[in-house]
Amino acid sequence: MNNENPVVFIQNVSKSYGKQQVLKNVNLEIIPGEIFGLLGPSGAGKTTIVKQLAGLETPTQGENYIFSEKMPRLDLMNRIGYMAQSDALYGELTAKENLDFFASLYGLKGKEKQQRMKDVMEIVSLTEHFDKLVFNYSGGMKRRLSLAISLLHKPGLLILDEPTVGIDPVLRKGIWAAFKDLKDNGTTIIVTTHVMDEAEKCDRLGMIRDGQLIAVGSPEELKQQTSAANIEDAFLAYGGA
């Protein structure tokens, strides 16, 4: 894939559950090697978008493309890392056993698998809790372990749904530093958030309200266009109130 092609291309996507429309004609391109934030309140449609991009849901209308291939597509799953809002972990297993299980699903073996397990635990500052039962992890630790699992197979596209909820500010800073490192190594990252200071850290933002994309641009562009002092004011100016 050359750099001209977007990693993510969302074309005229709408989604309804029965009579409830949760996405309305969304169009979006995400370019290689950027951190793209989807910003909006709970229920705005952020999770629905990322679930479709991860291949877990399909649109009612329109199409989603990842790496120029139409989703959902099973053979693309190894190129995508997905971290859901709710942690899909096995509490009765240790962190190491959880990582081992998911690493095997991704086809990692032997020394490479062991090394990746160590590497991702370092990224999320959980190395000393490697052999602890996940049942005994705090909520923030579980989020960090979920993030570690999504990184195991070095995905080209990382999709993170509210990745830092329940994580204290110091660790949040460390995790964002890890995102920057991943980006510098060519990973494209999509982050959903409703936290304004996190939105400022993204290269570009898509503001979502009631299933519609109301604005797209860098944090600076969005603030300039609305003469806003911060992203929160910009969001309100675009009709996010």
N, C-alpha and C positions, 0 to 999 in steps of 0.2 A: 504494500500500500504506500503510495507517495503522500507527502505532507499536505497536498492539496485536498485530499479526501478527508471529510470529517470522520472521526471515530464513531460518532453518534449522529444519526440523521432521523429526526422525527417529522413525519409528513402528515399533516391534516388529521391528527389523532384525536378521536373522541372516545369516551368510555361511559357506558351506562350500566347500572345494576338495576334491572327492572325499570321503574320510571325515574329513578334518580340518576341524573347525569353528573358524573364526577370530573370528567375532562371534556373541554369544549374546544375543538379545532386547534390543537397545539402544534406549532411548527418550531423546530429548534435544530441547530447544528452545534456540535461540540467538537472542537479541533484537537488534534493530537497534543499531548503533553500539557494540558491546562487543568487547573483545579476549577471546576465549575460548580457553583453553589445554586441549589434550588431553595429559595427563601419564601416562606409563607407560613401562615398560622396552621394549627392542626385542622385537618379536614379540607385543606386547600387543594389537595390532589397530588402532593409531592410523592407520597408512598406509591400511589397508583402508577405514576410515571416510572419510578425506578424498578418496580416489580415487572413492568412490561419490558424494560431494558434488560433486566436480568433473565428474561425468558419465562417468568412465572405466571404472567397474565398476558392476554391478547387484547388489542383494542377492539371496540365495537365498530369503529370506522378508522380508516387511515392505516399507515404502516410505520414500523420502526426498523431501522437498519443499524447494525453494529458491524464495524469493519467492512462496510459495504455489502453485508449479507442481511437478508430479511430475517427478523426474529419472529417467533422463537425458533432456535436452531441448536440442536443438541451438541453438534461438534464445535460450537463456539464457546461452550460452557467452560472449557479449560483455559480460555483467554480472558474470562471475566471473573473478578472477585466480587462477591456480594455479601454485605453485612446487613441483615435485617434489623428492624426495630426491636424485635423480641429475640433473645439469645437462644439459638438452637444448640444447646449444649447438653451433655450427659452428666448430670449431677453426681451419679454414683461412681463415675470414673475420675481419675486424676486429670489435671490439665495435660500432662504428657500423653495419657491414653486417648484423650479427646483429639489432640493434635495428630497422634499416630493414626487414628481412625480416618480423619479427614484427609491427611496426607496420602494415605493409601487410595482413597477415593479419587484423588487427583493423579494417581499413577506414580507418585514419588516412591523411590525404593532405596534401600541400603544407606550408604554414607550420605548421599545427597539429601535423603529424607531426614536423617538425624541432624544434619547441618542446618537445613531450613527450619526445623523445629526450634533449634537453639537461636537462630537468627531472629525469627519473628517474636520469640519471647523477650529477647533483648530490646527489640523495637518498642514493645509495649510495657517495658519495665516490670516483667513478671518472672524473671529468671529464678528468683529464690522461692517461687511458689509452684515450681514445675511439678512436684510430686504431691501437691495438696489436692484433696478431693474438691471438685468444683462445687459440690454441695456446700462447702465451707467458705467459698469465695463471697466477697461482698458484691453488691450490684455493679459497682464501678469496675471491679476486677473481672466480672463476667463480660462486661462490654469490651474490656481490653483483650480478653482471650478470644472473643468473637472476631475482633479486628485482626488478631494474630492469625487466626484460621483463614480469614479471607485473603491474607497475604502469602500463604504457604507456597502456592504454585506460581508466584511472580506474574500475576495477571497483567495484561496490557491495559485493561480497563478495570478500575476499582470503583464499585458502586456502594456507597455508605449511607444508610438511612439513619439519621440522627446518631452519628457514631459516638458522640461525647456526652450523651445524656447520663447523668449520675457520676461523672468523672470530675474529680476536684481540679481547680484551676491550674495548679502546678503541673499535674499530669496532662491536662488538656494542652498546655503549652508544648510539652514534649511530644505529644501525638501530632500536633500540627507541624512541628519541626520534622517529624518522620514523613508526613505528607509531602512537605517541600522536597525532602531528599528523594522520595519516590518519583515525584514530578520531574526533578532534575535528571533522573535516570530514565525518563521517557514514559512513565506511567501516566495515563489520563485518569483523573479522579473526579467523580461526581459525588457531592456531599449534599444531603438535605439537612436543613437547619431552620430553626426559628430564633436562633441566638444571633443578635445583631453584630457583636464583636467578631464572631466566627465568619459572618458574611463578609466582613471587611477584609478577611484574609484570602478570599477567593480571587482568582484572576478575573473571572466574569461571574455574573449572577443572572439567574432567571427568577423574576418575582412572580409568584403565583397567588391568585386570589379566586376563590370559587371556581376552580378548575380551568381558569384561563391564565395564559401567560400575559402579564400586563406590562412587562418591561424586561429587556435584556441588555446587558452592557457591563463594563467594568465598574467596580464600586465608585471610582472617581467620576466616570462618565455619568452614572446615574445620579450622583450628587450634584454634578455641574448642571445637568439638564433640568433639575428641579430646584436649583439654588438652595439645596439642603445642606445642613451642617454635618449630618450623619445619615447612615443608611436607613435608620428607622423613619426619619423625617421624609426621606426620598420615597420610601415605600408608601407612606401615607399620602404623599403628593400624587403618586400614580394611581390613587384610588384604592389603596389598601386599607382605608379606614373602615 
